[in-house]
Amino acid sequence: MNRLLFGDNLKWLRDRNIFPDASVDLVYLDPPFNSNANYNVLFKEASGEASQAQFHAFTDTWEWTADVDATYAEFVDNCPNAGVVELIGALKKFLKTSPMMAYLAMMAPRLVELHRILKPTGSLYLHCDPTASHYLRLVLDSVFGVKNFRNEIIWKRTSAHSDPKRWGRVHDVLLLYATAEPYWNPVYQAYDEQYIQDKYRHTDSRGTYRLDNLTAAGTTAGDSCKPEGDGRRTHHVGIAHQTDGQGIGGSRSLQDEALSEGIPEDSNPHH
Ligand SMILES: C[S@@+](CC[C@H](N)C(=O)[O-])C[C@H]1O[C@@H](n2cnc3c(N)ncnc32)[C@H](O)[C@@H]1O
């Protein structure tokens, strides 16, 4: 059933008629990131040209107002999870009434409700970026339990580029948490042959690979990160990408592990 619920999501999430306990299989949330920016929707002219017409979509700047203070107090008084209350109180001691704390005070009650409505087989993906991912991970640890953290997925959004006075900001973060026994649906799909031919144009004794620009100065310990003088991404069908370049490296054993866990032989034509 497709259903659109319009308005503040906390109001809906707290409605137990709409969202009973343990009623949802999968949550993916792409909330504000605390990016300290306002977002507008831009329209295009019929010609495809950018138009002057636009409207304000949402604000991603946070402030500790009287409203936030009241909502925070209400949450701390009524939250059934003592660990969450302790964690959020500790964060408040450190962050005080900063914009980051105002942001987390908005997120925490929603994450508690999302945990409530997830089935024991359910999973939750929280899409954020490095601005607040470290705090959100703490909050999620307190909501789901430390042992229910599953993955931190790094989404490389753009190629390497230079931002003034800092390293390029090129990635978002997706945090995966599960409840008791998450259902895991393996998704393996062979690359299109043409794509492999076009992109993975190099071969050595370890298989087919492509050159990439995920390189940085310096090395780390371990075989997978030994500098080889080029940035390379190993082709393993639909399992993992490995960069064996200078600095950023994936683990080859990850791929070996994935292979030993039943990747069909025929989905991996380069082995
Ligand atoms: C990072 S954007 C994600 C937008 C969407 N995923 C997309 O790709 O177009 C965050 C969205 O959360 C919405 N939002 C912020 N606070 C909300 C709330 N309390 N209840 C429901 N939606 C909210 C904003 O309006 C905004 O559209």
The ligand as an ORCA input file, in Angstrom:
! r2SCAN-3c Opt
* xyz 0 1
  C      17.498     16.242      3.175
  S      15.837     16.594      2.690
  C      15.407     15.115      1.875
  C      14.501     15.297      0.760
  C      14.173     14.075     -0.093
  N      14.691     12.861      0.434
  C      14.690     14.327     -1.477
  O      15.698     13.716     -1.864
  O      14.121     15.165     -2.158
  C      14.985     16.544      4.238
  C      13.475     16.636      4.108
  O      12.878     16.463      5.386
  C      11.753     17.304      5.482
  N      11.453     17.517      6.913
  C      12.150     18.257      7.798
  N      11.592     18.205      9.020
  C      10.490     17.405      8.891
  C       9.487     16.965      9.801
  N       9.503     17.330     11.087
  N       8.520     16.148      9.337
  C       8.515     15.748      8.050
  N       9.426     16.133      7.143
  C      10.408     16.959      7.560
  C      12.188     18.558      4.759
  O      11.079     19.299      4.327
  C      12.976     17.981      3.598
  O      12.146     17.771      2.495
*
